[in-house]
Amino acid sequence: MTSAGDELFAAGRFDEAMAAYRGALKANPRDAGARLGLDAILERARTPQPNAHLRELLLEAYADEGANWDAVGWGAANQVTVGWPADNSLGVLAQDRLLHEFLRKSLNRDAALERKLLKLRAAVAAAPSSPSIDALAASLAEQAWLNEYVWPDDAAVTDPAKAAMFRMPAEPRPEQVEERAFAAEIPEIAPITDAVSQSVAAMYEANPYPRWTHLARRPQVDVRAALMADFPHADTVDFGSGPLQVLMPGAGTGQHPLTVASSYANAQVTGVDLSRASLAYGKRMAARHGIGNIAFLRGDILDLPKLGRTFDHAECVGVLHHMADPKAGLLAISSVLRPGAFLRLGLYGEHARVLVVKARRDIEAARLPATLDGLREFRRKVMSGEWRRLRALQESEDFWSASLLRDLCFHVQEHRFTVSRLRSFLDGSGLRFLGFEFNVGTSQRADAGAGPLALYASRFRNDRTMANLENWEQLEREKSGLFPGYAFVCQKL
Ligand SMILES: C[S@@+](CC[C@H](N)C(=O)[O-])C[C@H]1O[C@@H](n2cnc3c(N)ncnc32)[C@H](O)[C@@H]1O
C-alpha cells in the first residue's frame, strides 16, 4: 500500500514527502512505512549550509530505536561537516548534539569527516579534562568501538577514558560480558571439520560481521505472498497456517535474521553460523529488542542435513562464496528445504569485485597481515594516496570498520560469480531459478525503467518471466557491469 509520502517521494517532491512522513510518524510513531520513507530522504539529504530543520529531523531519527541509523548517518555526516566551526572550537563541538548522536550511533563512512574527527580526537586527547572534553572523549570512544579501532592508534594517552578513543579498553564492556554468557548457551549442530570452514570460523570469531547498532523497523510482510507477486511463474504451494519455518544459513551477527524475524508475518527463524561470537551478538540483540521467534545454532552449512528437519523458506546472503565449495553448501541448503520453499541468495559478482581483486593482490604482495595493524596500514596506504589505484575503495560501504574491511579485502576464501557460473552452480541442485532481485529492501524488483530488468524486457519480449539464465548470460556478455552482484530467488522443486 503506498502512502501519500511514498507518492510524493516517487514524484521527487522530497520536502512535501518529508512533511507527509513526519505527520504520519506524529500520528503513529511506529508507522514503519513512514519511518522507512523519511530515513531514505534523510540518507540523501545534502545541504551546503547547516539546515536547522534537517538537524531536527535527524535528531528525531536518532531518538527512535526503529530508525535506520546507517541510512540517516549519511545525512548527519553532511550536517556535522557543514556545521563544523571554522576554528575547530572544542566548546562549540562539545555542544553539538547531532555530532554526539552521530558518533554514538552511526559508523562514519566519509573520508573528509574522518580527517576532521581524527584532528578532534587529537585535540581532545591533549586537552585537560572538563565536562565537555570528557563528553567528547566518550562519544569518540563510542565511534572507536563501532569502527573496531580501525583508526590509527597514534597517541600515548594513558587516561583510560581518553585511551578508549584509540584502543580497546582492558575492562570488557557490558555487552561483551553479556555476549560471553550467551555464547556458552548456543547449541552446536556438529564440530566443524572442513579445513576452509575452520579458517573462516576463526576469522569471524575474531571479527564478527557486522557490528551493528539498530534494528530498523520494517512494515510487516507475508514473504511468500510478496515473492509470488514478484515471480508469478513460481509454483503455488500451500504451506498451511502454521509459522513459516525460516532458515538463515550464515546468520552472522543477526542483523538480517532479526529483520526477518521481526518483519515477516508468522515466522520462526533459525540462524546458523560457524562463528559463536557472531551468533552471541545476534542473541544479545534479539534479547534487547524482545524478539523471541528466533533460535541460533552453531555449525557448518555442510552439516545442515544433520538437523534432521526441513524448512519452508531460506535466505542466505553474502555466505556461500566464502565456502571451499559453494555448490556443496547450496546442495546442503537445498536438501533441508520443503518442495515449494523459496531460497533467496546473494553472491559476489566478478565484475563488481575487480578493484577488490587488485586490493587482494597488493595486500598479498606487501604481506599485510589480516590483523588490526595490517588493516590500519592498508587504510593508511589507501587514504594517503600511496596506493593510488585503490583509492576508490573508500566509496565502498565496507571500508570503514575492521570487520567490514577484513571481509571486503582480507578474506581467507572468496569465489566470484558470473551468470554463466550461476548456471552450473544451480544445475542439479533441485532448485529452479525464479529471477534476479534489484534494489532489495526498497521497491523490490523495480529499476525505474533504465536498469537490467527493463533491458531484459526490451530484448526478450517473449519471456515475461525474466528467468532465463541463458538470456541473462547473453545480456551480461553484451554489457559487462550489468550486475552489482547477484541477488536472486529460487524455488525448491
Ligand atoms: C559476510 S558474513 C555475512 C553475514 C550475514 N549473512 C549478513 O549478510 O550480514 C558471512 C557469514 O557467513 C558465515 N559462514 C561462512 N561459511 C559458513 C559455513 N560453511 N557454515 C556456516 N556459516 C558460514 C560466516 O561465519 C559469517 O558470519
The ligand as an ORCA input file, in Angstrom:
! r2SCAN-3c Opt
* xyz 0 1
  C      29.968    -11.779      5.247
  S      29.215    -12.570      6.598
  C      27.512    -12.302      6.201
  C      26.606    -12.349      7.396
  C      25.137    -12.094      7.096
  N      24.578    -13.078      6.193
  C      24.941    -10.716      6.544
  O      24.543    -10.589      5.377
  O      25.176     -9.755      7.277
  C      29.435    -14.279      6.240
  C      28.967    -15.176      7.373
  O      28.833    -16.498      6.861
  C      29.330    -17.403      7.824
  N      29.768    -18.626      7.120
  C      30.697    -18.739      6.151
  N      30.850    -20.030      5.782
  C      29.966    -20.749      6.532
  C      29.662    -22.123      6.636
  N      30.305    -23.025      5.906
  N      28.715    -22.503      7.519
  C      28.072    -21.584      8.286
  N      28.335    -20.266      8.251
  C      29.277    -19.849      7.386
  C      30.479    -16.665      8.478
  O      30.808    -17.196      9.735
  C      29.941    -15.233      8.540
  O      29.269    -14.957      9.740
*
